[in-house]
Amino acid sequence: MGSYTETVRKPRFLCLHGFRTSGEIIKKQLNKWPDSVLRKIDLVFADAPFPSQGKSEVEGIFDPPYYEWFQFNKEFTEYTNFDECLAYIEDLMIKQGPFDGLLGFSQGAILSAALPGLQAQGVALTKVAKIKFLIIIGGAKFRSPSMSDKAYASPIQCPSLHFLGETDYLKQYGMELLECCVDPVVIHHPKGHTIPRLDEKAAQTVETVLERIQKMLSEDEEES
């Protein structure tokens, strides 16, 4: 296995953290994953564009500062600063890319899952390469019709890996998101709305997905 990391370009993912957390926090959360998984993927961590506008759920667990990608109403049907958020992500992808995929948790997962569709519609990320892969942890669909019509106008074509928590309050919405995906792989875990530790079976599934992504990237590069 030693030669794997030396001879093969690892897939590169931009990580979008949860609401009122930070790039540093999602980095710590993902560091619970085993080395066998982490050494197969190149993760880039960024902070969302807006400082937290209220109390963070992770206060007392993780240190500030905390950030949010955009703001929303109680029903999660109206969004504020969303266009600024899209422009900010595109800028990140230009400056720190290229990226092969997106990994998102919570608000970052909802955003990540919508971006391939928005990109395909030409309303976001028009200056960067196509998003090829998704890793969605505790995700869901956007609930406003105007957003849904654009983000999920056609099925999400890129291969996607989804983590669904048994007691996650977003689980039902995460299941709805699966219906939009052409090629989803699902890992169920017993926890709630969190980035779970990986047991042996889950780690094996993630490694298999990453190896498959790697193979697809190698084939793409050979063709080009």
Disulfide bonds with the S-S distance in Angstrom:
none
